[in-house]
């Protein structure tokens, strides 16, 4: 360390687990209180340097490089994986057990969780309890707090991947960004798609309005979104058991795409209002019927891919029983893996 105006300049070495990580994300991990604007100013003025040279936030780091950290007296660094929230939810023994019981797969780098429907992944308006604030209980024997590498909607259940190490977080994020992670979903739709199998290629953009975050088809301003689907069974043309494979990862992609072809997902009142519910279907749960059934993702350490399947949540299992759908026929994309 050196002095700069009576305050200390620190130099940190990039570890092997942090290789390939973007510099801005490296700072977010080590100094979570530092805002993006503050970091950009430090980079612009040359106060942050890597191996003595000027860099940008998008610069990817290599193991062994030295990062110059200027004096930041008001920003206390946190240990790897620590959270910045002043308060974390106090979980009961029952809640802790339920979260740990939801773990489908665990090794030294990765956890795959069967996320319950109704549990938000991250905080937001009106979200006092969410998974990101509960991850301490999933540390198990690890040295770092697990990290989120992708998201599911609050009301969507199923396979959610967590990284147990910084090394895995960087690799897994790259797999999702590079579309190497394959996600397969099950859904029940109101009505049956006209074509029993097909591809929905419809760009999506955030919809203006006061009904919260919603996406809509917008070929002019939207980002390309592609979904493969196949009808597995139908119930007297009233509803269908549909398997979905999103080839892109846009916000609410599956929900918006199924509305776009005229068969909204059962229970998705946010996107389809009353059309998301079956006439006379009082016996059916009024929850979203969308489940991340299976995920296939490269192993961060190499070797055999991680391939995990999640059982249906209780409300969807009840609907499967109601319609008599056969779960054994629900993996039409197996040949693609």
Steps between C-alpha positions, in 0.01 A plus 500: 500500500605861440381834631302753299424821684529326836270218393603156381499368145445124494609241246317169474595197296240329283454141616462195277130481587457858374661443160284614205285718727417851378671775701172673588362173636824440691454838668135425572609184678776663705337841552122452475430853628688656207250619239547456126530877455768522770700216344477657152640826638791314662571321173468817291748688718746211507473441874415134440761316296582140414870410482566874493292568190171681445204271448123499452227338705449233235865391512528131585753415766766230501631308798803667656425852377528789745208736549577847636229613741501871592404626846132438566459581872121481498477165324582209725594191299305185569617144505434299181133422470390727784175689455452873538155492659482643847234247587457142392180304559497286810406154379329242716643149526214386276587758232869407512416132464262568210763699312767235552259224406440685171863435394499257206873498424811609686872473439794720597409770247131475418160470665180442305190588697135417435376853566151510648232695316431831673855555626668803340860445393612858572361797688276766355200712581302326770742205518610470862597134475685364198745224418804726458473602865471137616804352328707479819308186600618331179871554570526150653873412519606768251725798567294747297137602508317362194437744215215535254601451135155526337140567599151357495182703536353505849204283399704258287627189676780260418871473425705797618882489486721646773879532500685393815834657399613812319659278236169326433308830501714633215478179297127448553416860415693450177301186418171684541627801307632277220182289488688185600254442785186322377176559688185297441161596641161342552183707483125468476338732247144622473398366162720294269753648256378462139825328406599223740866584467686801372729794551393840625741765368363830627707793630407628845524846655394645833141619480419852613225532757412483866447124537853422613776339296349343188643400166323519165578402142674791329685417180628857460639575846516158664784253550476171313337223702462139384308214662449142386184329625317172473155400617527178701129448576179695479189491718192513274648803320454704819858480621834350403810359663779675311878456512703816432864559411605868499798546270543855630458634853280810487300619799161322517576348160288187531206685651501767228553250219212275604269801516624603154379171344165519677552239773601672824650301785238390750488736799697780330259781580781755465521436127155373407258620766191280528596320178771326704234303689273224375124555509360280774850410616436585863671178609829603340760700694508865391882508497735528203551159337859540379776273629874486415493122466858429395835670456811373322816703549873440452691412814730793593785253562441307178381145446140385494238778481275567796151375411226552759122448496259659749168353615185706451388733781184394687261729312616373160501137613135549599420633151683210333287262705182695417557471124663156514818619327780242477834635625695224323437661161626846590858504370477548122831686484713215641649429158635857484719457808 
